[in-house]
């Protein structure tokens, strides 16, 4: 091999120097590039987003900050400020720590559940006394039938946040208490009390799977009485008939309005001889065998042992 000439050696040195400068320059450029800041914990993420200011204040008032800063992981269904307003909570002044804690802990699930892993069904929350019920359908994910998940998979270092459009408020009344507290159900309540005691017992007793009640209003019963007088239903000789009519409005398990699109065919009722079907065209309707379709005028009234849907026509088995 021939030795390099002085000119060639000089060229080689210049090339090596240029390469070295380029490498150093690239390294300096890399150092100057903005670095992605580490994701904070759930409290830090929420505190950094103005839409959660009410939630953050509520968490602080309930003294749950340290818990949600913990290792976790947690899944938090986080109501934004608009959700609190929608729920009628415009101020935290009248809410104590004891009042806020069961509400807030009903929004927290142990473990990290990403949107892709959500399934319809019962989910246990950090509030041991209040499960929540997820419905996943073509329109998205809903909690307890009427709370929609509007943003998913907001990452935090100790879990994940899903934004929801209302506040999860744990129920405090049984199905019977819900009916008794609503004057529109006074006829229904009077008939339940006149029927077989097993009806009232079933509606009052807490159940793991719960019940769904399609509750006719007073106006619905007034219409029924035109063809089937109330006196006929209250006749002791017709107690079995009355009991069967009432049980025809009860479905085992919690069936929220957001679950109805997934229901196909006939659905069994607590009246073992009667089944219901649903028609979702032009608004949700429940259809009885002989009474035809009844509109669901108000849905997803949560009770401790089930859910109530209000209907405008009595269903006849």
C-alpha positions as semicolon CSV with decimal commas, in nm:
position;residue;x (nm);y (nm);z (nm)
1;X;0,000;0,000;0,000
2;X;0,134;0,338;-0,099
3;X;0,177;0,595;0,182
4;X;-0,070;0,882;0,180
5;X;0,057;1,201;0,036
6;X;0,066;1,509;0,254
7;X;-0,242;1,644;0,069
8;X;-0,437;1,322;0,119
9;X;-0,345;1,312;0,489
10;X;-0,469;1,669;0,527
11;X;-0,798;1,585;0,352
12;X;-0,849;1,283;0,576
13;X;-0,793;1,488;0,889
14;X;-1,041;1,749;0,776
15;X;-1,301;1,478;0,704
16;X;-1,257;1,322;1,048
17;X;-1,286;1,664;1,214
18;X;-1,604;1,740;1,023
19;X;-1,760;1,407;1,124
20;X;-1,669;1,465;1,487
21;X;-1,825;1,812;1,478
22;X;-2,141;1,669;1,325
23;X;-2,171;1,403;1,596
24;X;-2,122;1,660;1,873
25;X;-2,373;1,891;1,705
26;X;-2,633;1,612;1,685
27;X;-2,577;1,529;2,050
28;X;-2,622;1,894;2,143
29;X;-2,939;1,910;1,935
30;X;-3,074;1,602;2,114
31;X;-3,001;1,767;2,447
32;X;-3,193;2,075;2,338
33;X;-3,505;1,877;2,226
34;X;-3,802;1,912;2,464
35;X;-3,844;1,608;2,685
36;X;-4,188;1,457;2,757
37;X;-4,255;1,525;3,124
38;X;-4,339;1,220;3,336
39;X;-4,710;1,162;3,388
40;X;-4,824;1,252;3,741
41;X;-5,053;1,057;3,969
42;X;-5,431;1,077;3,940
43;X;-5,460;1,377;4,172
44;X;-5,182;1,562;3,988
45;X;-5,338;1,494;3,646
46;X;-5,681;1,609;3,764
47;X;-5,535;1,915;3,937
48;X;-5,367;2,017;3,614
49;X;-5,694;2,019;3,418
50;X;-5,938;2,304;3,486
51;X;-6,243;2,093;3,395
52;X;-6,186;1,890;3,715
53;X;-6,163;2,181;3,961
54;X;-6,485;2,084;4,142
55;X;-6,380;1,720;4,160
56;X;-6,037;1,812;4,297
57;X;-6,196;2,036;4,562
58;X;-6,438;1,758;4,657
59;X;-6,155;1,504;4,687
60;X;-5,966;1,744;4,914
61;X;-6,273;1,810;5,130
62;X;-6,334;1,436;5,166
63;X;-5,966;1,388;5,260
64;X;-5,909;1,136;4,981
65;X;-5,608;1,305;4,822
66;X;-5,353;1,076;4,988
67;X;-5,552;0,768;4,884
68;X;-5,562;0,870;4,518
69;X;-5,193;0,956;4,528
70;X;-5,120;0,601;4,639
71;X;-4,965;0,321;4,441
72;X;-5,295;0,190;4,308
73;X;-5,348;0,124;4,032
74;X;-5,693;0,284;4,020
75;X;-5,953;0,348;3,756
76;X;-6,136;0,674;3,817
77;X;-6,461;0,767;3,645
78;X;-6,413;1,142;3,679
79;X;-6,708;1,383;3,656
80;X;-6,606;1,714;3,504
81;X;-6,741;2,048;3,628
82;X;-7,037;2,032;3,388
83;X;-7,125;1,691;3,532
84;X;-7,147;1,831;3,885
85;X;-7,374;2,110;3,758
86;X;-7,590;1,854;3,575
87;X;-7,624;1,661;3,900
88;X;-7,740;1,978;4,077
89;X;-7,416;2,017;4,275
90;X;-7,326;2,380;4,218
91;X;-7,145;2,424;4,549
92;X;-6,965;2,199;4,796
93;X;-7,050;2,423;5,091
94;X;-7,342;2,213;5,211
95;X;-7,163;1,879;5,169
96;X;-6,964;1,733;5,456
97;X;-6,679;1,486;5,436
98;X;-6,920;1,209;5,538
99;X;-7,160;1,305;5,260
100;X;-6,891;1,331;4,992
101;X;-6,697;1,014;5,073
102;X;-6,955;0,754;4,961
103;X;-7,018;0,953;4,642
104;X;-6,652;0,995;4,547
105;X;-6,549;0,640;4,634
106;X;-6,827;0,517;4,404
107;X;-6,624;0,664;4,117
108;X;-6,308;0,465;4,195
109;X;-6,234;0,106;4,094
110;X;-5,930;-0,089;4,214
111;X;-5,707;-0,190;3,923
112;X;-5,653;-0,027;3,586
113;X;-5,933;-0,079;3,334
114;X;-5,867;0,066;2,990
115;X;-6,157;0,151;2,759
116;X;-6,084;-0,148;2,535
117;X;-6,120;-0,381;2,835
118;X;-6,455;-0,249;2,956
119;X;-6,736;-0,505;2,952
120;X;-7,104;-0,475;3,037
121;X;-7,190;-0,588;3,387
122;X;-7,147;-0,519;3,756
123;X;-6,827;-0,352;3,876
124;X;-6,723;-0,327;4,241
125;X;-6,599;0,013;4,350
126;X;-6,386;0,127;4,641
127;X;-6,720;0,204;4,810
128;X;-6,798;-0,145;4,935
129;X;-7,167;-0,057;4,966
130;X;-7,215;0,060;4,608
131;X;-7,148;-0,135;4,293
132;X;-7,183;0,036;3,958
133;X;-7,329;-0,115;3,642
134;X;-7,163;-0,072;3,305
135;X;-7,344;-0,098;2,972
136;X;-7,132;-0,111;2,658
137;X;-7,316;-0,076;2,328
138;X;-7,285;0,088;1,988
139;X;-7,333;0,433;2,145
140;X;-7,047;0,395;2,392
141;X;-7,010;0,307;2,759
142;X;-7,269;0,405;3,019
143;X;-7,278;0,381;3,398
144;X;-7,607;0,296;3,569
145;X;-7,786;0,347;3,238
146;X;-7,767;0,725;3,214
147;X;-7,411;0,841;3,284
148;X;-7,197;0,845;2,970
149;X;-6,822;0,804;2,944
150;X;-6,722;1,096;2,721
151;X;-6,339;1,073;2,726
152;X;-6,137;0,757;2,786
153;X;-5,788;0,649;2,884
154;X;-5,638;0,964;3,039
155;X;-5,312;0,819;3,170
156;X;-5,176;0,870;3,519
157;X;-4,875;0,714;3,690
158;X;-5,100;0,516;3,925
159;X;-5,394;0,434;3,699
160;X;-5,628;0,572;3,438
161;X;-5,905;0,833;3,424
162;X;-6,226;0,815;3,221
163;X;-6,430;1,138;3,204
164;X;-6,806;1,108;3,264
165;X;-7,096;1,350;3,211
166;X;-7,277;1,308;3,544
167;X;-7,209;1,224;3,906
168;X;-7,260;0,872;4,040
169;X;-7,484;0,906;4,345
170;X;-7,533;0,584;4,546
171;X;-7,900;0,485;4,592
172;X;-8,043;0,495;4,942
173;X;-8,395;0,356;4,888
174;X;-8,530;0,012;4,797
175;X;-8,766;-0,039;4,504
176;X;-9,068;-0,015;4,734
177;X;-8,936;0,302;4,899
178;X;-8,875;0,460;4,558
179;X;-9,238;0,392;4,465
180;X;-9,371;0,512;4,800
181;X;-9,181;0,838;4,771
182;X;-9,335;0,920;4,431
183;X;-9,701;1,026;4,428
184;X;-9,729;0,914;4,066
185;X;-9,702;0,555;4,190
186;X;-9,970;0,564;4,462
187;X;-10,199;0,327;4,269
188;X;-9,914;0,083;4,210
189;X;-9,822;0,089;4,580
190;X;-10,183;0,029;4,689
191;X;-10,211;-0,273;4,458
192;X;-9,877;-0,417;4,572
193;X;-9,996;-0,398;4,932
194;X;-10,322;-0,571;4,837
195;X;-10,152;-0,852;4,645
196;X;-9,977;-1,159;4,779
197;X;-9,728;-1,045;5,050
198;X;-9,453;-1,215;4,851
199;X;-9,470;-0,929;4,597
200;X;-9,388;-0,658;4,852
201;X;-9,126;-0,880;5,013
202;X;-8,951;-0,940;4,680
203;X;-8,950;-0,568;4,599
204;X;-8,821;-0,471;4,944
205;X;-8,549;-0,730;4,994
206;X;-8,200;-0,648;4,874
207;X;-8,072;-0,892;4,615
208;X;-7,727;-0,951;4,471
209;X;-7,855;-0,934;4,114
210;X;-8,144;-0,698;4,183
211;X;-8,472;-0,657;3,998
212;X;-8,600;-0,436;3,718
213;X;-8,948;-0,290;3,764
214;X;-9,150;-0,141;3,480
215;X;-9,368;0,086;3,694
216;X;-9,703;0,208;3,555
217;X;-9,810;0,556;3,664
218;X;-10,145;0,642;3,821
219;X;-10,264;0,759;3,478
220;X;-10,178;0,418;3,335
221;X;-10,390;0,244;3,599
222;X;-10,676;0,491;3,546
223;X;-10,679;0,383;3,181
224;X;-10,672;0,014;3,280
225;X;-10,966;0,059;3,519
226;X;-11,189;0,149;3,222
227;X;-11,179;-0,215;3,111
228;X;-11,065;-0,390;3,429
229;X;-11,216;-0,210;3,730
230;X;-10,998;-0,166;4,035
231;X;-11,263;-0,340;4,241
232;X;-11,211;-0,649;4,027
233;X;-10,839;-0,650;4,098
234;X;-10,895;-0,594;4,470
235;X;-11,153;-0,871;4,503
236;X;-10,999;-1,134;4,735
237;X;-11,110;-1,397;4,487
238;X;-10,885;-1,235;4,229
239;X;-10,571;-1,203;4,441
240;X;-10,387;-1,448;4,216
241;X;-10,481;-1,241;3,911
242;X;-10,356;-0,920;4,076
243;X;-10,034;-1,086;4,186
244;X;-9,969;-1,219;3,835
245;X;-10,031;-0,876;3,680
246;X;-9,784;-0,709;3,918
247;X;-9,517;-0,976;3,877
248;X;-9,549;-0,934;3,499
249;X;-9,388;-0,591;3,548
250;X;-9,082;-0,734;3,724
251;X;-8,773;-0,873;3,548
252;X;-8,495;-1,054;3,737
253;X;-8,165;-0,865;3,733
254;X;-8,088;-0,502;3,661
255;X;-8,175;-0,416;3,301
256;X;-8,087;-0,053;3,223
257;X;-8,220;0,134;2,922
258;X;-7,874;0,115;2,768
259;X;-7,892;-0,265;2,788
260;X;-8,220;-0,288;2,598
261;X;-8,064;-0,277;2,247
262;X;-7,879;-0,594;2,345
263;X;-8,197;-0,772;2,447
264;X;-8,341;-0,996;2,180
265;X;-8,641;-1,224;2,183
266;X;-8,861;-1,270;2,486
267;X;-8,751;-1,175;2,837
268;X;-8,862;-1,375;3,137
269;X;-9,051;-1,197;3,416
270;X;-9,116;-1,278;3,781
271;X;-9,454;-1,403;3,655
272;X;-9,321;-1,738;3,539
273;X;-9,603;-1,776;3,287
274;X;-9,540;-1,438;3,119
275;X;-9,262;-1,289;2,907
276;X;-9,195;-0,941;2,766
277;X;-9,044;-0,811;2,445
278;X;-8,898;-0,469;2,357
279;X;-8,942;-0,235;2,063
280;X;-8,680;0,038;2,035
281;X;-8,808;0,201;1,717
282;X;-8,915;0,562;1,782
283;X;-8,834;0,542;2,152
284;X;-8,802;0,252;2,394
285;X;-9,117;0,048;2,450
286;X;-9,189;-0,264;2,650
287;X;-9,448;-0,493;2,498
288;X;-9,691;-0,714;2,689
289;X;-9,856;-1,024;2,546
290;X;-10,210;-0,885;2,537
291;X;-10,174;-0,520;2,632
292;X;-9,946;-0,411;2,348
293;X;-9,663;-0,160;2,371
294;X;-9,607;0,070;2,666
295;X;-9,371;0,368;2,635
296;X;-9,081;0,395;2,877
297;X;-9,126;0,758;2,977
298;X;-8,850;0,778;3,239
299;X;-8,567;0,532;3,283
300;X;-8,290;0,414;3,514
301;X;-8,419;0,519;3,855
302;X;-8,165;0,336;4,068
303;X;-8,265;0,162;4,391
304;X;-8,056;-0,032;4,641
305;X;-8,197;-0,358;4,508
306;X;-8,278;-0,280;4,147
307;X;-8,384;-0,024;3,890
308;X;-8,716;0,135;3,794
309;X;-8,839;0,236;3,449
310;X;-9,162;0,439;3,436
311;X;-9,420;0,326;3,177
312;X;-9,746;0,478;3,056
313;X;-9,954;0,161;3,018
314;X;-10,023;-0,138;3,241
315;X;-9,884;-0,461;3,101
316;X;-10,129;-0,751;3,099
317;X;-10,004;-1,109;3,090
